[in-house]
Amino acid sequence: MPYRIEACLPPTLGGDNSPEALAAGTGGTPYQYRALIPWMVRAAVEAKAVAPQHERIVFAAFEGVTLLSIGLVFRRLLSLFITGDALTAALALTVYAVLPFNYFNGPFFPYDTPSALFFMIGLILIHEQRWRWFYPVFALATLNRETSIFLAVVTVLVMAGRYSNRAVAMLAGSQLAIWVIIKAVLWLLYQHNPGTAFRFFDFQLRVNVFTVLEAPIKSLATLSTWGCLWIWVLVWLSHIRHDFLTRALWVVPVFLAGMMLVGFLPEIRIYGEMLPLILVAFWVAFLDVIREARDLDQLEQVISRPPSPRDRSAAPDRPA
């Protein structure tokens, strides 16, 4: 996995966005608002578990733990829709083949891959309706990155019709309240940092429209996100027969619309949260395509096989 801590963005006009600056709380905004991993590194330094000059090693350690956890949690996510321990174990490894499409050898931040991990865990807990575990995970995911709000979107999509409208509204409303409180606290802490300071987002709609119209090659690079597997998910959408997965996939266009407003279109690292969902959908659809092809082949063999003499003798006489 060609993923290097050294690829973090260097100092810019918006402030120093290095891992060390984020851990010190002096990074530029809105990057400093994604505080979970920097806070954990800072806590390790303050507890004298690691020397200050070795902070980047701690960031690398968290990155390694995150990447390992992504494989394990992705296997758990696969098992919700695909049976067979050996099969899910093998398919889980494919997440490491697809991750580089979104995180390959380019600028990134310490919160990028953890956001994909938290999103997976949130999906599993929503599927199992384990809300007591979900809310702490949601709070941590929000401290890590504001895109956790799309878990509330998933909640509405998959629970509508299963729960009463009032219950769904309470679930979504409580998540929104937690999200607002955490983001408000982070804004109060870091409002005077360099950068955009008073905003959590840089609104990029005009830039993205210009990119599509004036530099289409850059916008086409966006199509490689998720290893281009989204194309096959669209083609094989009818083969996804799991109601939860079918409903949850609607969060993808909602997410993309949101990133069109507040993200830079060719910067495909920002789409990482959706990667596990797309990859699960791809494997579910692919396996169903294989199953149908196998069944069709067996049926064709039965139809095309000429009857044996025993078959003819055993068959009752039929009128011509």
Secondary structure, DSSP 8 states (H G I E B T S, - for coil): ----GGGB---BTTB--SHHHHHHT---BTGGG--HHHHHHHHHHHTTSS-GGGHHHHHHHHHHHHHHHHHHHHHHHHHTT---HHHHHHHHTTHHHHHHHHHSSS-B-TTHHHHHHHHHHHHHHHHHT-HHHHHHHHHHHHHH-GGGHHHHHHHHHHHBTTB-HHHHHHHHHHHHHHHHHHHHHHHHHHTTSSBSTT-S----HHHHHHHHHH-HHHHHHGGGGGGGHHHHHHHTGGG---HHHHHHTTHHHHHHHHHHHHS-TT-GGGGGGGHHHHHHHHHHHHHHHHHHHHHHHHHHHHHHS---HHHHHHS-----
